[in-house]
Amino acid sequence: MEKTIDESEATIEVSDVRKRFGSTQALDGMTFTVRPGQVTGFVGPNGAGKSTTMRVILGLDKPDAGTATVGGRPYRDLRTPLTHIGALLDAAAVQPSRSARHHLLWLAHSQGLNAGRVDAVLRQAGLQDVAQRKAGGFSLGMRQRLGIAAALLGDPPVVMLDEPFNGLDPEGFMWMRGFLASLAAQGRAVLVSSHLMSELQDTADHVVVVGRGKVLADMSVRELLESMSEGRVTLRTSARNDAMTVLARAGATVSSTGTDTISVTGMPAENVVSLLGAHAVPFSEVSSHRASLEEAYMELTRDSVQYRGMMPEEAGR
Ligand SMILES: Nc1ncnc2c1ncn2[C@@H]1O[C@H](COP(=O)(O)OP(=O)(O)OP(=O)(O)O)[C@@H](O)[C@H]1O
């Protein structure tokens, strides 16, 4: 039986954390809270400071300023840390000659945890059939699962995973999504980093978007989409000029995108349709587009990307 999750234990609070490596300001006032019962995506371009933040939370990097707490306490004050927070930072970090089961037994023993949990976490991570196999022969996806099994050994209220989708095949990807959702449904706080918003689109309830060591947005996925999606309507019409005149007069922003197509912003599709109808302007197609999470993310992080790929024409200059 798994224990009931105490809400006050199932939180991470990162407050004004600063960390510099030489001339790089890796964290520049990083501040956010991870709440119980939801999957929080931690997303930002390469070098944004996600891994450093996670290392600070786990007491592996010492911040120059600011605090990070798990269930209200700094990591160093947790007496049995694995019963408070389970983390997967580097899936490759396994002893290759040990079987999955032995790796977990060794970990449970070294951390003073109940060895009875080993079979439970092997099952939870879907590894029961390969438990006797040497971890050195595991694929990256299986190593991810083993890392997750290890993170769950102490049945912690907080679970933190750095790039858990890396290297997963489509089946593994779907499994990971369902698995993260089930951890959150049990009341745990789940923090998951990724540099791809698309990975989090149907996974995270909440997102903390970071760039250059600080938070750019901290909101529910729904709020993020609503805040970014101004809404654009595409219209196909044989009377392009009439349509543009009518819509512009009513306050919409219109631009021609082809001989018989125009793009409209600042007016919902329904109003476009009724306005054209009222002015007897013919049209054959109306479609409205909402920003995807990926578009919202690109927009937010545009100025924070450390290494932006050059466009071919720039490269040729
Ligand atoms: N130990 C270190 N020594 C020097 N610089 C470091 C160290 N760790 C991180 N950095 C630098 O700090 C910045 C933040 O790195 P971090 O790994 O936290 O970013 P990230 O968001 O996790 O990126 P990625 O998506 O590439 O993993 C980067 O510029 C990185 O080069």
PDBQT file of the ligand as one rigid body, heavy atoms in Angstrom, charges set to zero:
ROOT
HETATM    1  N1  LIG A 401      29.519  23.120 -14.039  1.00  0.00    +0.000 N 
HETATM    2  C1  LIG A 401      29.423  24.114 -14.904  1.00  0.00    +0.000 A 
HETATM    3  N2  LIG A 401      30.494  24.855 -15.258  1.00  0.00    +0.000 NA
HETATM    4  C2  LIG A 401      30.403  25.877 -16.112  1.00  0.00    +0.000 A 
HETATM    5  N3  LIG A 401      29.253  26.273 -16.716  1.00  0.00    +0.000 NA
HETATM    6  C3  LIG A 401      28.143  25.584 -16.412  1.00  0.00    +0.000 A 
HETATM    7  C4  LIG A 401      28.164  24.468 -15.494  1.00  0.00    +0.000 A 
HETATM    8  N4  LIG A 401      26.885  23.990 -15.409  1.00  0.00    +0.000 NA
HETATM    9  C5  LIG A 401      26.127  24.751 -16.217  1.00  0.00    +0.000 A 
HETATM   10  N5  LIG A 401      26.877  25.707 -16.813  1.00  0.00    +0.000 N 
HETATM   11  C6  LIG A 401      26.372  26.756 -17.735  1.00  0.00    +0.000 C 
HETATM   12  O1  LIG A 401      25.229  27.320 -17.138  1.00  0.00    +0.000 OA
HETATM   13  C7  LIG A 401      24.223  27.582 -18.107  1.00  0.00    +0.000 C 
HETATM   14  C8  LIG A 401      22.952  26.822 -17.721  1.00  0.00    +0.000 C 
HETATM   15  O2  LIG A 401      23.156  25.428 -17.936  1.00  0.00    +0.000 OA
HETATM   16  P1  LIG A 401      22.072  24.312 -17.628  1.00  0.00    +0.000 P 
HETATM   17  O3  LIG A 401      22.725  23.003 -17.923  1.00  0.00    +0.000 OA
HETATM   18  O4  LIG A 401      21.515  24.529 -16.287  1.00  0.00    +0.000 OA
HETATM   19  O5  LIG A 401      20.964  24.625 -18.705  1.00  0.00    +0.000 OA
HETATM   20  P2  LIG A 401      19.765  23.715 -19.214  1.00  0.00    +0.000 P 
HETATM   21  O6  LIG A 401      18.586  24.608 -19.309  1.00  0.00    +0.000 OA
HETATM   22  O7  LIG A 401      19.659  22.510 -18.361  1.00  0.00    +0.000 OA
HETATM   23  O8  LIG A 401      20.244  23.313 -20.655  1.00  0.00    +0.000 OA
HETATM   24  P3  LIG A 401      20.039  21.951 -21.513  1.00  0.00    +0.000 P 
HETATM   25  O9  LIG A 401      18.650  21.983 -22.060  1.00  0.00    +0.000 OA
HETATM   26  O10 LIG A 401      21.086  22.118 -22.571  1.00  0.00    +0.000 OA
HETATM   27  O11 LIG A 401      20.315  20.807 -20.571  1.00  0.00    +0.000 OA
HETATM   28  C9  LIG A 401      24.809  27.165 -19.440  1.00  0.00    +0.000 C 
HETATM   29  O12 LIG A 401      25.347  28.313 -20.058  1.00  0.00    +0.000 OA
HETATM   30  C10 LIG A 401      25.889  26.178 -19.061  1.00  0.00    +0.000 C 
HETATM   31  O13 LIG A 401      26.916  26.162 -20.026  1.00  0.00    +0.000 OA
ENDROOT
TORSDOF 0
